């Protein structure tokens, strides 16, 4: 059976747990049915009942012991020691039941008090308490253990006081019983109360070393055993007790739960949870945990109320004389309650001070950060805004609190920001990085617009994370980075001296024009333009004058081309133009003549008046011609113009319609 419990099963976690608990319930149901039917005979023939009530319980307890030992062998350190102690607890219980059966079945007599069975049963709770303490050893500091002692006093005192009022007082003052018998009769419930107090307090305090499922089942098993121990303590129940009766079914079920407990964590994983847990089960478990936490908070007051009720009841029954036992335990509970509240108050003050220090620390970090930190509520309104907003965007925090964040976002970026916020609020993503433009407080006057002005938009990078009640935006101003990126992109496609597109951008626009020729209706034409006698001016006057002349030439070309055409500098004194043709190519010839005339007009520069010529070559696209071939045709046409005496315009091919 322990081997079956420890064997890995390729079945869902819920099926494993349900199967194990179901088997325990089914076995207990068979026990209950047999006890109800007196195991097939009358009270005079009790052999089967004695076997089931004594050796059946011994077998169930032995199963729990073997299961705990098997589990301990898979662990190490304190966990192994704790499960060995739990095994010892079950083992002494099984030994006690076996001794009880020896007296009833072999010796045919009732066990004396005290007997070896009594001593064994008496060791059940100490072994269990030792295992529980070892299991939680090292979990928490001295204050946690002090709180545990006070909580244990509250729980144990309340249970003992309630038990005294219900049954223990009758056991203590029953007639015809020897002091030894009374001592053992009281020792069972006292040890059980200590055990229940310890396991409940430790269970409520935390999960120990990560096997919460096993400890939860262990608490259930011990609770069942302790409850039936308490029932057995009642004089009416004990007077009519026979082995194999319904009382034994409770102990039998408790031992089976103790046999299942060691393997619960191995089945369900650390902490008793599993990734396949359904949402409704998670919500149910969370609700149960909240109820248990509430019960744990209210229990000190319930314990005090219980003690007060028992003391008052005892005083009313005893002619206003309170018995010293409930009075002493009630005073102990009251003292523990006062100490517990004082400890809680001290801890709250310490935590409040610690929280205040941390809050001041993080506030100083937030206020000193260069990034703007904003909180956004679910309706989209701004809550907290860090002081850095005044330096980044020019607003004072009070100006923006309560306003809508989306009013500050550029309308082209607003949809992207809203989608990111919706994903975060829906729990789809834990965080998001959004780039957008945010309106600054300062405005820039429009030239020639009188009182008119336009907003200044700052490029921002926002890290968005969830927090309680909304979102946190951490905004960094990346305007300089964006401007640098734009400048680098511009420099990659433009000539640094003239500002005209360079060879790379011209090539991309030519490729695009060739791909769109079917839509435009007419293929493009390419012109190559070279300044004649520029080298003489540059050598004679210097590079500064040459650069000034090139800048002026580029400005003339830029104003001479039509909208939609492209003029570029290819290097040195060479320029190129991409021109869209008309039905007969006349527009290209007109543009070429206009460009030629613009370049050959005299240049009035700071160093004087200079005149240069221009050689222009024009090439039209033909079917099957690539962009590189079209450029080569225009280049050849330009060199042909130079070869014929410079200052000429050569058209290499006539336009070809598509």
Phi, psi and omega in degrees: 000313175299323177297323178294321180294324185272353184285132177297135181242135178271055179228159180301156182300315182298327179291319179298310182296314181297323180294316181295312180294322178297321177296319178296318179294319180296316179298320178293323179297320176297318178299315180298317180297316178297319179294321180294328180267009180059029176057035173086002181221187178262183184290341179284335180248094190244020184298310181296319180298318179294320179299312181291320182286337181252295183285334173296316176294322178298320179294317179297318178293322177296322176300317177297321180294314180296319179298318179293322178295316179299320178293320181298326181292341178271356184242182178212167175067219184295327179296317178297315181299319182295318181288331173293323176292322175297322176297320177298323177299313179292325182294316180292328176294317177296321178296319179298318178293324178294318177297318178300317178294325177300316179296315187283321186265325183266308182276348178055046179210162177282143180296139176287166177238116001272156175230178176301327178296318180297315178298322179294312179299326181292333180277351182301307183293316179301319177299316181295319179294319178297317178298320179295318179294318179295321180299324182260011180294134180085357178265104182096161181263197183294323178296324179295319179289327174295318177297323178297317180297319179292318178296320178297322177296320179296311182294309182296318179297318179295315180295319181294319180296317177295318178295325178296318180291332183271312190218324190296327178296325178291322178294318183293327185243029177285144181277152173079014180242139180289156179303324179297318179296318179296320180299312179293324179296325178277333183294322179304303182294327180296313178296321179296320178296318177299318180296311181298318179300316183293310185292323179293317180294316179293322179295320179289329184287326182176181185264007176072233189257029171095004176245060184298325181295317179296317181293324178297316178292325178297318177299319178298315180298313179296323180297318179297314180298316183293321179300316181285333170298319179295320177296322181294335179290333181299128182305316180298321180290317183292328181293330183250021182277136172227147178298142179087004179275184184299331178302320181294334179297324177295312177298321180301314180295320178298318178295323178294322175297322176295331177287328179282326189308317185301336187256002181297315181292326178294329179279318188262352180089175182299136176081357177081012180247164180217146184298335182272008182298132181289159183296320182292328177291322178296318178294320178297315179297320178295321178296319179296319179297322178295319178296319179294321177297319178297318178297321178296324178289325183273345188299320179305321180287324176295321179297314178297321179294321179298313180298318180297319180296318181293318180296317179295319179296319179295322179292322180290324180285330187259034178056049175065020174250119183273133179292142184296330183296303178295332178294316180295313180295323177296318177296321178296318178296318179297317178296318178296323179296316179296315179296321179296318179292322177296318178296318179297318178297315178299317179295321179295319177297318179296316180293323178296317178296317179297319178296320178296318178296317179294321179297317178296322179297310181290328177296318178295323177295316181294314183291333179269356181286146177283339177280153176272126179248123180232147170251139183240123177280170184298325175290359179091016180264148181278135177256254179288141177224127183287156181298342181297345181297330180292324179281331183271313185247348178088004178265155165272144182306324182294335180292332187258340183299127181091347179275171181273132178296324186293338177291340179270345185273140176301140187299333179286336181259352189297318182298319180296320179292317180297319179297319179295319179295318180297321179296320180291316180294331178279354179080015181289322182227146180284335182202166180211151175241117186236133173254131182205173175252133182241135181287129177274166182287329181282152179236161181243125182295143177278133180296128178072016183253012178067247181273357184291154180206157177237152182287151173259126182256127178261131175285129185228151173241118186247126170264121186247127178227158178277149169212173185300118176090001180168219185228158175243125176256124172250108191253128176245134178281114181246025182299319180295320179295316179296318179297320178294318178298318179295321179294319178295319178295321178295315180296330180291339184237009181224153178283131186292329184279310188261342184080001178283158171304147179264189184300321183296312180293322178299318179297319179296318180290328176293316177300319179295319180295322178293323178290333184262007184298330180290333179277317182292322179104342181221138181287160181277167173235152181238136177242137171250132182234131180230131180283124177276143179063017176291324182298323180295318179294317182294320180288323184281320186260344180104166184291330181297316178293321178298317178296320179296322178293319179296321179296318179294320178297318179297320179296321178294318179296321182297323181277344184273334182279162179276166174294130183100340175273164183231132172241138185220158173258126182267348181133146180061234179252026179257135177232162178219153179225138176251117188235135176276132186275161172262187182300325183245003178082002182297325182296326179292317179297322180294318179295319180298318179293323180293319178294319180297317180293323181295323182283334186267355175293149180300147181253120178262102183250175181297329182273355180140194182255129183228150179231130176229161177258184180211130174256127186237130175241133183240135178226134176261149179288140174239159182303132179085359183274135177271174179296318180296321179293321179295320176297319180294321179297317179294322179296317178296322178295321179295317178293330175295322178294320177296321182292338181269010174121008178066164179069018184249167177235118183244127173257115188282322182222156174275155181294148180242125179285158181280000000 
